[in-house]
Amino acid sequence: MVRRALEEAIRHALKEMGLDLRLKVAKAPKDKPGDYGVPLFALAKELRKPPQAIAEELKARLALPPFVEEVIPVGGYLNFRIRTKDLLKEALRPKEPFPKREGLVLIEHTSVNPNKELHVGHLRNIALGDSLARILDYAGREVLVLNYIDDTGRQAAETLFALRHYGLTWDGKEKYDHFAGNAYVRLHQDPEYPNLQGGIEEILHALERGELREDVNRILLAQMATMKALNAHYDLLVWESDIVRAGLLEKALRILEQSPHVFRPTEGKYAGALVMDASPFIPGLEDPYFVLVRSGGAATYYAKDIAFQFWKMGLLEGLYFQPYENPYYPALRTSAPQGEPYTPRARETINVIDVRQSHPQALVRAALALAGHPELAEGAFHLAYETVLLEGKQMSGRKGLAVSVDEVLEEAERRALAVIEEKNPDHPAKEEAARMVALGAIRFAMVKTEPRKQIDFRYAEALSFEGDTGPYVQYAHARAHSILRKAGEWGEIDLAQATPYERELALALLDFEEAVLEAAEEKTPHVLAQYLLDLSASFNAYYNAKEDGRPATPVLTAPPGLRELRLGLVRSLQETLKTGLSLLGIPAPEVM
């Protein structure tokens, strides 16, 4: 990989100059010489030299990779021009997943309460978690994807109570999770709701005893139909009732109580409670005490999160797993009262939860450190994301104002089909293409933005075949596939015939693996999404290039040798776009 090889060469040269750091190499601006470059202004103070002098000294010290044709110190930057033949060969090289390395990464995402249908707010969680799992797997990590089922929570209890209280019987006309969700909304709109708490509590206790698991599972299976439609993948289901049954909370508390920072105050507002002093690990807190167990004996959700995290990272055992019977994921395993014992022992965890859970997630990391495992605390990552608006509106499931994921998928497919019928009325498989375009529009819209920025999902924008959308990337892939389909026989590639246009396209292709690794390291898919947009734009610029009003880059009618070079680049681009889209969980239609 070109950029990383350049960064390594620069790092070694800087070491000779007394600095041990790694500078980030990026594409050189269009108005500057060279293909890649690195700014040196930040080093001026430390080395007590002007940036241009640092660039000259670095150039003299560099042990250059063989693919570098020229090193250019210019205006405080050190730029590099890549040898054209090496550039083209690298761009034409088939891309493969990175070699596997040790160390399990456990990603928990989705984890929707099993009480109603998924709504649009869950889209971002699923798209981020599933995409990141795919990216990390391609980048050489061993990945395990977990979906947590809160079957002992109040939301599930209220839904099951409502179904019984109102005597509701499912007639099969709507998805079962929608049917159950309507009962949940009805309960919260019922003026008698405050007087129904006793019945809800009875259901809650039954859930904690694991007595109503099949009732919850019926809702979960309906939810999983939606997860499958979103092309999300899971390896494990973990039910909270199994965590309760295994006594993980009690085991976690025994570990924490060995720390001097976990204790029971005898006076004051925390008297009788088990509290954790998080101040050594979360500085600046106004009140550093956090209750793990209330004075009455009830555990807080902080404590439950900590116990589950301890199991994920191998500090606790006690859960059993067996195959999960379902029509969507044949290899899926679920926690159960019986089965085979399993503990992940993850070295890294990624919890995909919205930004409002940042504080509890910080407490989970503090607890790992308090338990004597600061290295595991370092490996516990919270992928925090902001909320999703739909056409500018905030969602609320409890008030019945949420729009379901099923409705969003259906509406997106309807609109995509209308676009395809307009643009390509002779399409051989319009409905299937519409499904693929709709999925691409929705998932791409959820991952193209940096996670901590709010998203306002709008159908017209997301489904556009132009701009920063999934269909724009899918269309570039389909266009490349169309050229290759018409190509027929190939001859030998002649690299010597390359023009500046091929050089530009090759440069764009070069950064795919860099984008994957950066997305994996930064734990955010938007890096890869932006790369795919840039690559699609580069291909469209190449495809539409003109000289004196005539096409400058015809592929199929180019001279022998150049024709094959162009076909090779188009094939590399098509395969790169297909792979990149698949890492975002998005299909790549061959015809649009």
N, C-alpha and C positions, 0 to 999 in steps of 0.2 A: 504494500500500500504506500503510495507516493508520499502523502502528507506525513504519515507517521515515520517513514524513513528519513524525511527531511528534519522532522522534529528531533529525532534521535541524534542525527549528525550535529545539529545546532547545540543540543544538550552537552555532547562531548566537548565541543569547542568552547562552550561557556565554562565548563569545568576547568579547562586549561587557563581560563581567564579569572578563575577564583569564584565563580558563581555556580551553585548547584540548583538549577531550576529548569523547567521545561516550558518553552514558549510555544504558543499555538500558531501553527501555520494555516493560512487561509488563502482563498483565491485572490490574486492580485487585481486591483481595480482596472477597469477597461482602458483607462487613459494612462496606465503605467506599463512599463516594459515587464515582460516575464509572465509566467502562468500562476505561480504561487509566491507568497511573500510573508514576511514577519516584521511587525513594527518593533523598534528598539528604543523608543522614547522613554519607556519606564525604567530602562537600565542606566540612563544618563547620570542620575544622582548617585547610584551605587558605585558605578565605575568611574565617576568623575571625568567623563568624556562626553563630547557631543555625539548624538545618535549616528551622524554620518561617519565619524571616526570609529565608532563601535562596529558599524557595518563593514568598514574596510578591514578592520582587524579580524572580525569573524570570518570574512571571506578568505583571508590568508590562512586561517587555522583549520578551516573546514576540511574534513575527509569526505569528499563528495560521493554520493551514490552514483553508480555508472550511468543512470538514466538522465543525469543533469547535464544539459548542454552548455548552460551559461549561468553564472552568478552575477547579479547586478545590484550593487549598492546604489540606492537612489532615494534622496530626501528623507533619510532617517529610517528607511526600510532596507531589508535585504531580500531581494527578489530572485526567483529561480525560473529559468526556462527549461522545459523538459524536452529531451530529444524526440523529434516527431515520430520516428519509427517505434521507439519504446512506448511512447504515449499511445499509439494506435494498437500495439500488441497488447498492452495492458487493458485497453478499452474492449478489445475483442475477446479477452480471456473469459471463459465461463465462470460465473460466480458460484461458490459453494459455501455451505454453512461452515462456521469456524469450528476447529477441533474442540471436543468436550474437555472441560477441566473440572477438577473436584470442587465440591462444596454446593450443597443443595440450596436453592433459592425457593422459598415458599411464598406464593402470592395469594392473598385472600381478597376476593372481590365479589361483587353482586350482593350476597348476604342480605337479601330482601326479606322483610318480615313475611312469614307464610300466612298472610291473612287476606290478601286481595291481589288484584292484577298489578303487574309492573307499570309504573307511570314514567313519564318522559324524564323525570329527574334521575331515574335509574340508568338511563341510556349512557350517560357519560361514565359512570362507574364501570359498567360492563365493557364499554369500548376501550377505556383506558387500561383496565386490568387485563383483558384478553389480548390486546395489542402488545402490551409490555411483556406478557408471558411469551408470545410468539417471537418477539424481538430478542429477548434474553436467550431463548432456546437456540435461535439462529446464531447468536453471538457466542455460543459455546457453553452456556450455563445449563446445569441440570435443574429443571423447573418442575414444581408441583403446584397445581392450582386448586385452591380450596374454596368451597362455598359453605358459609356458616348458616345453619338453620336454627333460628331462635324460636323453638317450639314451646318454650316455657314462658314466653313474654306476654305482656298484657294485650298486645294487638291480636295475637292468635287467639287468646282466651275470649276477647270481646267478639271476634267474628264467630267462633264456635257457639258462644252463648246466644248471639243474635239469631243464628240459624235455628236454634232450638226454641228460643223464646217466641219468635214470630211464626214458628211451625212451617218453615219454608222447605219446599221440596223442589229439587232441581229437575227441570223438564228437558234438559239437554239442548236447548235452543241457543244458549250462549255459553262461552267458555266458563268452566267451573270457577276459575279465580275471579272472573267478573261477577258471577252470581254471588259468590261469597263476599266480595268487596261491596256490593250493593247493600248486603245485610249489615256490614260494618258501618257504612255511611248512615244507613237508616237508624242504627242504634245511637249514633252520636247526634242525630237530629231529633231524637225522641225526647219530649219534655220530661218523661219519666226516668231518663238516664241516671240522674243522681240516686234514685231509689232502687236501682237494679244492681248495685255494687256487690251485694251479698251473693247473688247468683254468679256473677262474673268471677268472684273470688273462689267459688266452688270449682268452676272450670279450671281456674288457674292452678289450684292444688292438684287437680286430676292430671293436668299436663305435666306438672313437676314429678308426678309419680309414673309418668310414661304411659298413662292409660288411654290417651286419645291420639296416639301417634298416627293411626291410619286416617283419622279425620284431617289432621294437618297434612299428611302426605298427599291426600287427594287434591288439596289446594296447590301444594308444591309441584305436583306433576303437571298441572295446568300452567303454572308459571314457567316450568322448564320447556314447555312447547314454545314459549316466547323466546327464552334464552337460546334455544336451538335455531329459531328463525333469525336471530341476530348473529348466528354463526359463532357463538361463544363456546368455549371448551372448558371442562372441569375434570379433575382427577379424583377429588375427595369431597364428600358431604360430611360435615360434622354437626350433629344435633346437640343442642344445649342440654336436653334431658339426659343424654349419655355422659356429658361432662359432669352434671349434677350427680348421676349415679356412680360415676368413677371417683367422686370425692376429690376432684382436682383442686377445688377452691381450698379445702382444708389442708391439702398437701402444700399448696403454694403459701398459705399463711404460716405454716410451720417453718418453711424456709425463711420467709421474711422476718419472722419473730426472732431469728437468730441475729438480726442486725440491730445495733444500738439505735438506729434511726427509726425503728418500728416499736411502738410501746403503747401502753394503756395509761393515759393521765388519770390521776385520782381526784382532780378538782378542775374547775373551770368548765367551759362549754363543751369540752371533749371528754369529760369525766366518764369513765367506763367504756369508752369506745377504743377500738384498735386503730391507731393513726400512724401515718407514714410522714416523716419529716423529709420533704423533697428538696430542701434548700441546698444540700451539697451538690445537687445535680441540675437544679433549675434555679439559678440565681435571680434575685430581684423580686421574689414573690412577697406580696404584702402579708399573706398568711401562708406559711410554708407547710402547714399541717393538712393532710388529706385523709378522710375517714375511709378505712377499709371495711371495718365491721362496726355498725352502730351499737350504741350501748344496749339496745334491746336484742342484739344478736343477729340482725339482718345485714347481709353483705351488700356493699354498694356495687354498682356496675364497674367502677374502677377495679375493684378486687377481682371480679369475674374476668375482665379483660386481661389482667395480669396473669391469672391462672392459665388462661388459654394460651397466652404468649409463652409462658414457661413450658407448656407441653409442646408447642411448635418447635422450640429451640432445644428440646431434649432434656430439660431440667425435671420434667415430670413424666410418668408413664401411667397407663391405666385404661386407655381407650382401645376398643376392638373394632375390627372392620370386616365387612363382607360385601359381596357384589350387590349392587343396587338394581332392583328390577325396574326397568323403565324402557320406553320405546325410543329414546333419543340418544342416549350415551351408553353403548354396550359395555364399555370398559370401566364405567364409573363405580367407585366403591363408596360405601356409606358406613359411618359409625353405627354400632348396634350393641345390644346387651351381650350378644355372643359373637364369635368370629375369631379372626387372627389378631393377636396384639400388634400394634404398630405405633411407632413414635417417629416423627419426621427427622428430628435432630438437624434442623435447618441452621446453616451458618448465617444466612441472611433471610429476613422476612420483609415483605412489602405489603402493607395494609392499605388498600384503596378505600379511603373513607373521606367524606367531604371535609372541607376546611374547618367546619364548626367543631370537629372532633380533634383538633390539633392539641388541645390541652390534655385530654385523657391519653392520647398517644404519647405525649411527653412523659406522663406519669408511668406508662408501661416501660419506657426506656429507663426511667429512673429506678424502677423496681428491679430491673435486670442488673443494674449497677449495684444497687443495695444488696442484692443476693450474691454479690461477689463475682459478677460476670460483665465487667465493662466492655469486653470485646463483643459480647452478644448485644449489648446496648448499642454499640456502634453499628451493628448489622441490622438493627430494627428500623426500617424506613417507613415513614408515613407518606404515601402519595396523596397529598391533599389537593382537592379540586373545588372550584367554586360552583355555584348552582347553575341550573339551566332554565332559561325562560323559553316559552313556546310562543312565537309570534308576539313577543314583548310581555307576556303574562306570566306571573309567578304561579306555581302549582301548589295545591293543598289537598292531600289525599283525604284527610279527616273531614274536610268540609265538602268533599265530593267535587272539587274544582280541578282535579288532576285529569290529564289526558293520558290514556294508556299507551304503552309501547305498541300494542297490537293496532290501535287506531292510527298511530303515526306511520307504522309500516304499511298499513292498508292505503292510507291517503298518499303516501310517497309512491307506492306502486301505481296507483291510479294516475297520478300526475306524470310519472315516468312513462307509462304506456302511451299517454296522449302525446308526449314529446316524440317518442319513437315512431308513432304512427304518422306524425307530421313530417319528420325528417327522413324516415325510411319506411314508406308504406309497404314495401315488398319484403320486409324483414321476415326471415323464415321461422323465427321463434320469438314473437313479440313479447308474450307474457313472461317467458323465462328471462329475456333481456331486461324487461321492466323490473322484475324482482331483483336482479343483480344490480341494476342502476340505483334502485331505491335503497338497497342495503349499503351500497357504496356512498350514496349521498348522506345517509344518516350517520354511519360510522365515521366517515371522514370528517363530517362537521363536528363530531364529538372529540376528535383527537388532533385536529389541525392547529388548535389554539393552545397556548401554554396553559397547563391545568389550573393555575391560580387566577385566571381571568374568567369572568362570567361569560357564558354563551347565551346568545339569543337565537334559537333555532327558527329559521324561516324557510318554508318549503321552496319558494321560488328561487331563493339564493342557493340553497343546498343542492337543488336539482339542475342548476344551470350547467350547460356543457362548456361554459367559458368561466374564467376566473378561478379562484382558489377553492375548487370543489372536487369531490370524488369523481363525479361523472367527467370532469375535464381530464383527469388522469386516465380514467377508463377509456375515454374516447381516443386519447393519444395511443394507448395500447392497441385498440381496435384498428386504428389507422395503420400502425406498423404491421399488424397481422395481415391486413389487406394487401399491403405491398409484398410481403413474403409469400402470400397465397398465390399471387400472380406471377411470381418470379420464374418458375420452371427450373431448368437446368442451370447450375452454377459452374463457373470456371475457377481459375486460380486468382487469389487476391494479389494485387500489386500495390504494396504500401507506398511505393515511390510516386504514384499518381495522386496522392492525397493533396487536396486543396485546403486553404484556410478554413473552409466550411467543415470539412471532416475533422480537422483539428479541434475546432470549437465543440463539436458534438462529442468527440472522444473525451475532451476535458470534463464535460458534464457527466459522462458515464463513469469517470474515474472515482467519483466521490461516494458511490453507493455504499461500499463497505465502511467507509469513514462515518457515514450518516448512521448506519446500523449500530456501530460501536459507540458513537456519541449518544444515541438514543438510549442504549443499554446502560452506559455509564451515568448519564444524567437522569435515568429512570423516567423518561418522558417521551411518548411516541411522536410528539409534535415535530421533533427534529427530523424524523424520517418522512413525515407527511410533507414538510416544507421542501425537503430534497426532491420528493416525487413531483411536486408542483414545478420546481425549478427545472427538473429534467424534462418534463412534458413541455414546458415553455421553450427549452432549448431545441427539442425535436420539432415543434411547430415552427420555430424560426428557421430551422434547417430546411424543413419541408417546403416552406413558403418563400425561401430566398429568391431574389430576382436580381438579374444584371441586365441593364438596358431593356427592361420590360419583359425579359424572358426568364423562365425558370433556371436558376443557377445550379440546382442540385438534383437533376432528374436521376432517379435510381435505375429503373428498368431499362431506360434507353441510353445509359452512360456507356462509354467505350469499355471493351473487355478489360478486366483488371480493376478499373475504377468502379465498374458496375458491381463487381464482387465485393470490393471494399465497402461500398455504400450498403450493399445488402447485409454484409457482416455487421456493420454498425447498427443497422435497423434491427437485425435479429438480436443483437446484444441489448439494444434499448428495449425491445419487446419483452425479452426475458427478464430484464432488470425491473421494468414496470410491473410485470406479473408477480415477480417475487416480492417486490416492495409492497404491492397491494395486499398480497397474501399475509404479510407480516402485520398488516393492519386489519386482518380479518375480512378483507374485501375481495370479491371475485373479480376476475378480469375478462369481460366479454370479448369474444373474437369478432363479433359483428354488433354494431349499434345503430 
